[in-house]
Amino acid sequence: MSAQPARRRRWTTAIPVAFVLLVVLEVWLLVQLGHVVGGGWVLVLLLAETFGGLLVLRRAGRRALEAFRQTASVPFGAPVPGQEPGVVGNAVLAGLGGALLVVPGLLSDVVGLLCIVPPTRRLLRRLFVRVVRRRVERAVREAGGTVPGRVVPGDVVDGDVVDGEVVEDPRELGR
């Protein structure tokens, strides 16, 4: 049996368990906060964060759609004229932050705020890009491909480097 199905089974059981534990922790934190400041203030806090999250979601959704439209009109990997790098990632993270603010709970609010605040959003975007890049490169290598920009042992040929220009033979072009 390969490691892939075992790893997949582990994730399929870990995610629901983690979700239940997160919900229990969120409820426990809200109850503890209710004991400190009172249930009415906790309700006001939950309503305010939900309303703020909806506003952030609305704004981030518009920005994400506009960034996707601009990005879709240029070839893959080419810079988008008039668009700063990372604008799609920023919009997606801001949308995730807004969604986490809408969800009632203190931990989700903290993570949502980290996704919205620009300095931490930049750090999260870099971390996310690094993780995705590593996973894609590993999947390409496992499939037998090579990753552009990476030197793979065996790809280097010993020999002399000759400066010059490649010129196609016009007789071969006619074939």
BANU-636712 format. One line per field, with one value per residue (C-alpha): residue number from 1; residue in three letters; x, y, z. Coordinates in steps of 0.2 Angstrom, whole numbers. Each point is the difference from the previous one (the first is absolute). Example, Ala and Ser with C-alpha at 12.3 -4.5 7.8 and 13.67 -1.06 7.14 Angstrom:
nr: c(1 2)
rest: c(ALA SER)
px: c(62 6)
py: c(-22 17)
pz: c(39 -3)
//
This chain:
nr: c(1 2 3 4 5 6 7 8 9 10 11 12 13 14 15 16 17 18 19 20 21 22 23 24 25 26 27 28 29 30 31 32 33 34 35 36 37 38 39 40 41 42 43 44 45 46 47 48 49 50 51 52 53 54 55 56 57 58 59 60 61 62 63 64 65 66 67 68 69 70 71 72 73 74 75 76 77 78 79 80 81 82 83 84 85 86 87 88 89 90 91 92 93 94 95 96 97 98 99 100 101 102 103 104 105 106 107 108 109 110 111 112 113 114 115 116 117 118 119 120 121 122 123 124 125 126 127 128 129 130 131 132 133 134 135 136 137 138 139 140 141 142 143 144 145 146 147 148 149 150 151 152 153 154 155 156 157 158 159 160 161 162 163 164 165 166 167 168 169 170 171 172 173 174 175)
rest: c(MET SER ALA GLN PRO ALA ARG ARG ARG ARG TRP THR THR ALA ILE PRO VAL ALA PHE VAL LEU LEU VAL VAL LEU GLU VAL TRP LEU LEU VAL GLN LEU GLY HIS VAL VAL GLY GLY GLY TRP VAL LEU VAL LEU LEU LEU ALA GLU THR PHE GLY GLY LEU LEU VAL LEU ARG ARG ALA GLY ARG ARG ALA LEU GLU ALA PHE ARG GLN THR ALA SER VAL PRO PHE GLY ALA PRO VAL PRO GLY GLN GLU PRO GLY VAL VAL GLY ASN ALA VAL LEU ALA GLY LEU GLY GLY ALA LEU LEU VAL VAL PRO GLY LEU LEU SER ASP VAL VAL GLY LEU LEU CYS ILE VAL PRO PRO THR ARG ARG LEU LEU ARG ARG LEU PHE VAL ARG VAL VAL ARG ARG ARG VAL GLU ARG ALA VAL ARG GLU ALA GLY GLY THR VAL PRO GLY ARG VAL VAL PRO GLY ASP VAL VAL ASP GLY ASP VAL VAL ASP GLY GLU VAL VAL GLU ASP PRO ARG GLU LEU GLY ARG)
px: c(0 7 2 -12 -16 5 4 -17 -9 10 -6 -18 -1 10 -10 -17 8 10 -16 -10 14 1 -19 1 15 -9 -16 11 9 -17 -7 16 -1 -19 5 13 -10 -18 -10 -8 18 5 -16 4 18 -6 -12 13 13 -13 -5 18 4 -14 7 17 -7 -9 15 12 -12 0 19 2 -12 9 17 -6 -7 16 11 -11 3 19 11 4 15 0 -1 -17 2 -5 -2 12 7 -10 -16 -10 8 -4 -18 -2 8 -11 -15 5 2 -17 -8 9 -7 -17 2 -4 15 15 13 -7 -1 19 5 -12 8 17 -6 -6 14 12 17 -6 -10 16 9 -15 0 19 -2 -15 10 15 -11 -9 16 8 -15 -1 18 -1 -15 9 16 -11 -8 17 1 13 -3 5 14 6 16 -3 14 3 -6 17 11 18 9 5 -12 0 -7 -10 -16 -12 -4 -13 5 -12 0 -7 -13 -8 -3)
py: c(0 17 15 11 -9 -1 18 4 -10 9 17 -6 -5 15 14 -4 -3 17 8 -6 4 18 2 -6 12 15 -3 -2 16 9 -7 6 17 1 -4 15 13 -6 -9 16 7 -17 1 18 -5 -15 11 14 -13 -8 17 5 -17 3 17 -7 -15 12 11 -14 -9 15 1 -18 0 15 -8 -16 9 10 -16 -10 12 -3 -16 -11 6 17 16 8 19 12 -14 -2 -18 -10 9 -16 -8 15 0 -18 1 15 -10 -14 12 7 -17 -5 16 -4 -17 3 -4 8 -11 2 19 0 -10 11 16 -7 -3 18 10 4 -5 -17 -2 1 -12 -13 3 -4 -15 -7 3 -10 -14 -1 1 -14 -11 3 -3 -16 -6 4 -10 -15 0 -1 18 14 16 16 9 -14 -10 -19 -12 -8 15 8 -5 2 8 16 15 7 18 2 1 -14 2 -12 -8 7 -18 -8 14 -5 -18)
pz: c(0 -4 11 -9 5 18 0 -8 13 14 -7 -2 18 6 -8 8 17 -1 -6 15 12 -7 2 18 4 -8 10 16 -4 -3 17 9 -8 5 18 0 -9 -1 -13 -7 -4 -8 -11 -5 -4 -11 -9 -3 -6 -12 -7 -2 -9 -12 -5 -2 -10 -12 -3 -2 -11 -12 0 -3 -15 -7 2 -7 -15 -3 2 -12 -14 -1 -3 14 10 -8 11 -1 -5 13 13 15 3 12 -1 -4 16 10 -5 3 17 4 -5 11 14 -2 -1 16 8 -4 8 19 11 7 -8 -17 3 4 -15 -11 6 -4 -18 -1 8 -15 9 6 -17 -9 11 -2 -19 -1 12 -11 -16 7 6 -17 -10 10 -2 -19 -2 10 -11 -16 6 5 -17 -8 -6 4 8 -10 8 11 -4 1 2 -17 -10 -1 -15 2 -15 -8 -2 -17 -2 -15 -8 -6 -18 -8 -16 -14 -8 16 2 -16 5)
//
